Structures are given as C-alpha cells and as structure tokens.
C-alpha cells in the first residue's frame, strides 16, 4: 500500500465512524422520544431475559438428568423445545 492509499482508507474509515455515530444518536433520540418504541424494546428484552433464565435452569438440570438415563434426557429436550416455542 502506498501512503496515498493509506490516507484514502483512513478518510473513508473516519467517514464511516461519523456515520455510525450519527445513526446511534438518531436511534437513541427515537428511543427517548417515542414511548411506544421504549415499551416495545422493554417487552422484547423481558422475553429474552425470561428465556435465558429458563434455559440456564434447564442447562443446570441437564447435568442431573443426564445421569438418570434416556427418559429424563428426552424429557429435557422436549422442555427446551417448548421453552423456545413459548419465547417466540
């Protein structure tokens, strides 16, 4: 790469960084000014957190169930599928 190429690349990256900052600012302002958007994001966040809590519990229980044989393991798989379907 020549010095000219490096300068050109640097200028393009600076422009991309500025565009990214502007887009983040617009998203933040929309979040603060639109209550419906804030409620929608909060609702989705709560659903994802609930899914993570249940999947963490199932992951913890899988160690116990794995030692108990195939029947318990298949029940665990069914619960995981059910929790994934409920979250969507």
DAZIWO-V977207 format. One record per backbone hydrogen bond with DSSP energy under -0.5 kcal/mol. NH is the residue of the N-H (numbers start at 0). CO is the residue of the C=O. E is the energy in kcal/mol with one decimal. If there is no record, write none. Layout:
NH/CO/E ; NH/CO/E
This chain:
5/1/-2.1 ; 6/2/-2.3 ; 7/3/-2.4 ; 8/4/-2.6 ; 9/5/-2.5 ; 10/6/-2.4 ; 11/7/-2.2 ; 12/8/-2.5 ; 13/9/-2.2 ; 14/10/-2.0 ; 15/11/-2.1 ; 16/12/-2.4 ; 17/13/-2.3 ; 18/14/-2.2 ; 19/15/-2.3 ; 20/16/-2.3 ; 21/17/-2.3 ; 22/18/-2.5 ; 23/19/-2.3 ; 24/20/-2.2 ; 25/21/-2.2 ; 26/22/-2.3 ; 27/23/-2.4 ; 28/24/-2.6 ; 29/25/-2.5 ; 30/26/-2.2 ; 31/27/-2.2 ; 32/28/-2.4 ; 33/29/-2.0 ; 34/32/-0.7 ; 37/33/-1.9 ; 38/34/-2.6 ; 39/35/-2.5 ; 40/36/-2.5 ; 41/37/-2.4 ; 42/38/-2.5 ; 43/39/-2.3 ; 44/40/-2.4 ; 45/41/-2.3 ; 46/42/-2.0 ; 47/43/-2.3 ; 48/44/-2.5 ; 49/45/-2.2 ; 50/46/-2.2 ; 51/47/-2.5 ; 52/48/-2.4 ; 53/49/-2.4 ; 54/50/-2.8 ; 55/51/-2.5 ; 56/52/-2.1 ; 57/53/-2.6 ; 58/54/-2.5 ; 59/55/-2.2 ; 60/56/-2.7 ; 61/57/-1.8 ; 62/58/-0.8 ; 62/59/-0.8 ; 63/59/-0.7 ; 64/60/-2.9 ; 65/61/-2.6 ; 66/62/-0.9 ; 67/64/-1.1 ; 68/65/-0.8 ; 72/68/-1.5 ; 73/69/-2.6 ; 74/70/-1.8 ; 75/71/-2.0 ; 76/72/-2.1 ; 77/73/-2.1 ; 78/74/-2.1 ; 79/75/-2.4 ; 80/76/-2.4 ; 81/77/-2.4 ; 82/78/-2.6 ; 83/79/-2.0 ; 84/80/-2.2 ; 85/81/-2.3 ; 86/82/-1.5 ; 87/83/-0.8 ; 87/84/-0.6
